[in-house]
Amino acid sequence: MKLLYKSFNLPFQYPFTISKGTKTHQPTLVVALSHLGQTGFGEAPAISYYQITVEKMIEDLERKKMFVEKFAFTEPQRYWHYLHHLFPQNNFLVSALDMAGWDLWGKIKRKGLAEFWDAAQKPLPLTDYTIGLDSIEQMVQKLKAHPWPIYKIKLGVEQDIEIVSELRKHTNALFRVDVNAAWTLEEALRKIPLLEALGVELIEQPLNAGDWEGMQHLYKQTSIQLIADESCVTEGDIEKCAGHFHGINIKLTKCSGITPALRMIERARQLNLKIMLGSMNECSIGSAALVHLSPLVDYLDADGPLLLEQDLAIGLEYNKGGVSLPVGYGLGVQPNESIFLS
């Protein structure tokens, strides 16, 4: 195989603020694997609080590039196992390469990815649109500028209830809330009933990722759907989420790609957990992978291309919350190789 890669710093339409901080650009790494006359693409955005940077991904990739290219590619699951052992401390990089392997496999086999897990004919859930933390006035303006049937609202500040109350005045859309682990148990117990009354469907990661005792108490005391995000990074975390959360958020970059995500979906179903596929602000390359997996899950958060000013591929079509399976083989999106790979 032949490996190419390039890093990007993609600007957001608005500064993107969550309880952990603000960023104006999304750093991301795009990889391309060429084999048998086809090229597969993959993407891994860098997220600072997981302490994996684009520079770290490139450093690891350069150190072992020869071994990545040497592999006798036959199918993506086998390739993932090889990559998992080659880069045991870098799930982000493994995810990008695994995605490229699946895209390559689809193109070789002349199938869209959803066909491999018999999901091509199943309905897709609507995707939410994320409203990042800001002044209340600015959050209202973002909502008005982007009419959408489902919003994910970033919270985790003193004005949480005031924010959602004001946003509710301007739409009847479904609300989801993402706290990014910012609440104490006492805050959660106080705020959740008020948010439920405002039409909030679910809450992602209300407490610190390590507060399992607090989550168990919250799980027993509240009726709203509680979804694990920071508490569910890899497939090894699913078991302990049962009895503490009602569902899990699978993010491809965190869990190391499409291959383990498929196993996570299967195990979560066995444990009667709801499943969300989550965005890490991927452009259309990474978001397409989420869309292909989405018929298998309950909730979809694949709004990365809607939040970014710059995209690196075409082929994803959004329409009032709906997003269609891309038409074509593999991921079904078309990156402009001449622009960003050399």
N, C-alpha and C positions, 0 to 999 in steps of 0.2 A: 504494500500500500504506500501511497504518497500522502504525507501530512503537511498541510498549510494552516496557518493561524494568524489572527490579527486582533489587537485590542482596540476598543472604542470607548469613548466617554460620551454617552448619548444624553442630550439635554432634555429635561422635563418641560412640559408646557407650563407648569407652575412649580415653584420650589416644593419638594415633597417632604412633608414633616410628619413624623410619628412621635410617640412618646420617648423614643430613644435619640431623636435628633433630626436634623434637616439636611437635605442634599439637593443640589440643583442639577446634577448630572448622574446618570447611572453608568458606572464602569462595567464593561462586559467583555468577555472573550469569545470570539467566534472561531471554530475549527472546521476544517474541511478534510475529509478522507476520500481519496480517489483510488478506485480499484475496478478492473474489468471495464474500463471506459465510462464509469459512472462516478459521480461525486456526491457524497453525503455531508450535510452540514449539521453542526451542533452549536449550542450557546450556553454559557454559564455566566450570569451576572455575579459581580462581587458584592458581598454584603459585609459591612465593616464589623458588625457585632458578632459575626461568626469567624472573624480573624483570618479570612482567606481573601487576599487581594488578587487582582489580575496579575500583578508582578509575581506573586507567589505561584500562581498557576503556570505562568510562562517559564519561571525558573525550574519548576518540577518537570515541565514538558521538555524543555531543552536538555535537561540532564538525562532523560530516558527516551528521547525522540526515536532513536534507532530501534528500541524495543517495541515502541508503538507501531512503527512502520513494518517491522519484521514479522509481525503476527500473521499467520496463515488464516485469513478471514473466511469463515464458513457460515456463521450465523451470529446474530448480535448477543444472545444470552451467553454464549461461550466467550465472546470477546469481553463482555462486562466482567466475567469472573477473572479473566486475565488482567484487565485494567485495575480491578479491585485489589489484587495482590501487588500490582506494579506501583500503584499510588495509594497505599493504605491510609494515609493521613490527608488525602485531598479529594473528598467527595465531589467538590465543585468541578474539578478537572475531569474526574471520571464521568460525571454527568454529561459534560459537553461531548466527550468522546463517545459515550454510549449512545447519545442522541444522534450523532453523526453516523454511528454504526447502523442504527435502525433506519435512518434516512437512506443510507447506502443500500441496505438490504431490501427495502421497499422498491427502490429503483431497479435493482438487479432482478427482483421477482415480479416487477411491474404491478405492484399493489400499493394502495394507500395504507398507511399504518393501521388504521382502525380495522381493516380487513383481517389483520393477523389475530386480533382478539374478538372477531365476529361482532364488531360494534358498528360497522359502517351503515347499517340500516336502522339503528336504534335512535330514539330522539335524544337531542343534546339539551342539557340544562342551560338556562340563560346565564350569562355572565353578569356579575355586578360591575359597577364603576366606583372607583375609590375617591373619596373626598378626604384629602390630607388635612391634618391639623393646621389651623390658621386663625385669624380673627374671625369672630362669628359672621361679620359682614362679608368677609372674603369667602368663607365656606358657603354661605348662601349664594353668592355670585357664581361660584364654581358649579353648584347644583343647578342653578338657572341656565347656565351656559351649556349644560350637558344633560338634557332631559333623558331619563333612563328609568326602567322599571324596578331596578334593584340597586341600592347604593351600599357600599361598604364605607362606614364612617370611622375614621381614626379618632380614638379617644385616649384618655389617660391623663387628664388635667383636671384642675379644680372645677372648671366650667362645663363638665361633661353633660350634665342634665340640661343646662341652659342651651348648649349647642344643639342637642337633638330636638329640644322643644322648639327652637327657632326654625330649624330645618323642616320640621314636621309641618309648620305653617304654610310651606310652599310646595308640598307634594304629598300625594297619597302612596308613593312608591314604597316598596318593601325596604326596610332598613336592616342592615347587619352592622355589628359593632366590632371593631378590633382594638383591643387595649394594649397589645404588645407587652403584656406582663407587668403593667404599671400600677395596678391596684393592690391594696392590702385586702385581706379578707373582710375587714370591717367596712371598707369602702364598697366592696362588691356587694355585700349583703344590703347595704343602704341604697345603692344606685340601681341594682338590677330590677327590683320591682317597679321603679319609676320608668326605666327604659322599656320594660315590657308593656307598660301602659301607653307608651308612645309608639307602639307597633314594631319594636325591635324583634326580629326573628331569631337571632342567635348572637352569641358573644364569643369571639376568639380570644383565647389566652388571657383570662382576666387577672390571674395571679402569676407570681414569679415561677419560672419553669421548674424549680426544685421544691416548690411548696405543695407536696403531695397531700399532706395532712389537711391543709387549708382547702385544696381542691376537693377532697373527699367530703368535707363538711359542706362546701358550697354545692356540690353535686346532689347531696341529700336534701338541702334546704331550699333549692330553687327549681322551678319547672322549665325555665328557658333552656334552649339547646346551648351547651358549652362545648366549644371546639378547641382541641389542643393544637397549638402551632409550635411555639418554642419548646413545649414539652414532648413533642413528637418529631424528632429530627430524622431518625432512621428506622428501619423495620424492627430493630430490636426494642424500640420504645412502645410499640403498639400494645403489648400485653398489659403494661402498667397503666395505660390510659383507660382501660375498661374499669368501670367503677369510680372513676374520677372525672371523666368527660363523657359526653354523649357522642362525640365524633372526633375525627382527626383531620388535620389539614396536611395533605401530602404536597411537598414542594420538591420538584425534581432535582434542583441544584443541591438541596440539603441532603436528600436521601441517596444521591449518587446516580440518578437517571431513571429512564423509562423501565429498564429491566427490574430493579427492585420495587418501583412503584406498582407494577403489576402484581407482585407478590403481596405488597402492603394492602392493596385493594381487596385481594382475596382473603387475607387474614382478618382485615377489619370487618368484612361481611360475616365471617364465621363468629366474630365476637359481637355482632349486632351493633356495630358502631357506624354512625353516619360518616360520609366521606366528602371532603372538599378537596379540590385541586386548587393550589394557590399560586398566585403570581409573585415573582420576585423582580418585577419590572422588566421582564424579558421583552425584546422586540418580537417581530412576527416569527422568527425562527424558533425560539423557545416556546412562544405562546402556541404555535401550531401543534407542538407535541402535547400540550395540555388539552387542546381541542380534540385531538384524536383519542385521548383517554377519557374525555368527559362523558360519553354515553354510559360509562361504567360507574359513575359517581352521582352524588346527590346535589352538590353545590359546586359552582364553577366561578373562579376568580381569575380570569385570563385577560385582564384589561391593560396589560403592559403597553401594547401599541397605542392605546388610546391616551395614555398618560405621557408618552414621549413625543417630542417634537420631530425627532428623526427616527425613521425605521430603516432596517437593513434588508428587507425582503418585501415582496408583494405576494398576495394570494389569500390572505385572511380577509373575510368580509364580515363587518359588524353592522347590525341593523336593529336598533331599539332593544338592545339586550341580547338579541340572538347573534350567534356566530356560527357560520356554516363550516362543515368539514372542507378543507381545501381540496380543490380538484387537481388530481395528479398523483404521481407515485411518491412513496416515502412520506415525508412531511407535507408535500404538496405545495410548498411555498418556493418562490424563486428568488434567492439572493443574487445580487449583481456581483458575480465573482470578480469581474474586471475592476470594480471600484475598491473592494476591500481585501482582496487576496492577491498576493504577489510573491 
